[in-house]
Amino acid sequence: MRYIRYAVLAAIAVVLITVALANRGSVTLNLLPQGLADLIRFPAELNSITLPLFLVIFAGVVGGLLLGFVWEWLREHRIRAEAATHRRENARLSREVAKIKTDKTQGDDVLALLD
């Protein structure tokens, strides 16, 4: 099983390296459209950044994964809350059963033998 995991990780690494090598060209990312930046007098050095295209692609993939993880975590809040309620109820009932067993068997030796 370990070798399959290593093979999958190696295949992913090869794909990522291939994508990075194929997309080494520089692209300019603008925070605001040029017309809007001129209108509000936004500084030009803060408006744009030049990066290799593969960094933009990888940042988009990582950002999408993080957004999906957070969305799913928020969506499952109700399920986690119900599970915590069930765990507390189960612990309370277990304590109650243990208390009833100890109370019931303290006075009767025959019942203590049966338990």
ZIBEL-V65080 format. One line per field, one symbol per residue. psi: psi as a letter, one per 30 degrees, with the letter a starting at -180 (. if undefined). Layout:
# ZIBEL-V65080
psi->???
This chain:
# ZIBEL-V65080
psi->eeeeeeeeeeeeeeeeeeeeefhfkklkkkelleeeeeeghkkeffflkklkeeeeeeeeeeeeeeeeeeeeeeegeeeeeeeeeeeeeeeeeeeeeeeeeeeefefjeeeeee.
